[in-house]
């Protein structure tokens, strides 16, 4: 099991930006696929973005062109750069790690609130 710690959430005005980070424990980070999920109040958890161990990325349609997922294997960290934020992006954001399609860890979540 890998320990994951998210950071970078907060309150931002519509149109603003935030960068989330998810730091992983251990020495196998570079072999994991990493994902960012979010869960808004009263809604199901939603997959937002993912990045493979090789660096290929994918996004849910609602964030394409606004969010960018990246990873720094030297720092055992995956990032989610969020630009042009909208109120509907308000949610708790979680990261998880997959090893050969098996989930090996979840973070505790970080709150993102987009409001004027």
N, C-alpha and C positions, 0 to 999 in steps of 0.2 A: 504494500500500500504506500502511496506517495502522499505527502502532506502538501497542501496547496493553500496559499494565503493571498487573498486579493487585497488591493489597495487602490486609491485614486478616486473613489466615488465622492459625491458631494452634491451641493445645490448649484445649479447653473441656469442662466436665463435662456429662453428660446433663442436659437441661433448660435449659442455658445459651443464650447468644446471641452472635452475631458479626455484624459488618457488613463485607462485602467491598466493595472499590472497584476499579474498572477505569478508569484514566485513558488517554485517547486523544490522539494527536498530531494536528496539522493543524487546518484550519478548517472541515471538512465534517462534523464530528461530529453536528450536529443532523439531518442528512439520513440518517444510518445507522440501521438496525435493529440492536439489540444483544442478544446472548444470553449466558447463563451455562450452561456445561456442567460436568459433573463426571465423574471417572473414578476408580473404586475399584480397588484391586489385583486383577488377574485378571478385571476386568469391562470391557465396552465403554464408551466415552464416552457419556454420557447428557445429553440436553438437559433442563435444569432449569427455566429461565425465560427469557422473551423480552419485549422491549419494542420497539414500533415507533417510527418517527420522530415519530408523532403521539401517542405515549404509551399506546397500547393494550398490555395485558399478557396473558401466558399462562403457565401453570405445568403441570409434570408433576403428576399426581394425588398422588404421595407427599409433595409439599411444600406443597400448597394449604392455606391457612390458617396456615402457619408461616413461609413465606418471602415477602418482598416485593421486587420489582425496581422500581427507580426510576432516573431520570436527571436530571442537572443540566447542561443544555446550556451554561450560562455557564462551567462548570468542565470541560467535555469529559469528564465522568465518569458512569459508570453504577454503581449500587450494588446489592448483594444483602443485604438485612437478613434474617438467619436467626435465628429464635426457636424455642424448644422443641426444641433440637437432640437428635438421637438418634444412637446409635453407628453406625447404618447410613447416616448422612449423612457419615461419614468418607470423604474422597476428596481428590484434587487438583481444584481448581475453576479453570476457564478461562473467559475471556470471548472473544467474537468479534464482529466487526462485518460487517454486510452492506450493500452498496450495490446497490439494484435486484436483490436476491436473489443477488448474487455476493459471496462471502466476500472481504473486503479486508484482513483481519488477524486474528491470534490472539495472545493473551497467552501468557506463559510458565508461568502457573499459580501457584496458591497453595495450600498444604496446609492442610486443615481436619481436625483429629482430635478426635473426640468420645469421651471416655473418662473413667472415674472412677479 
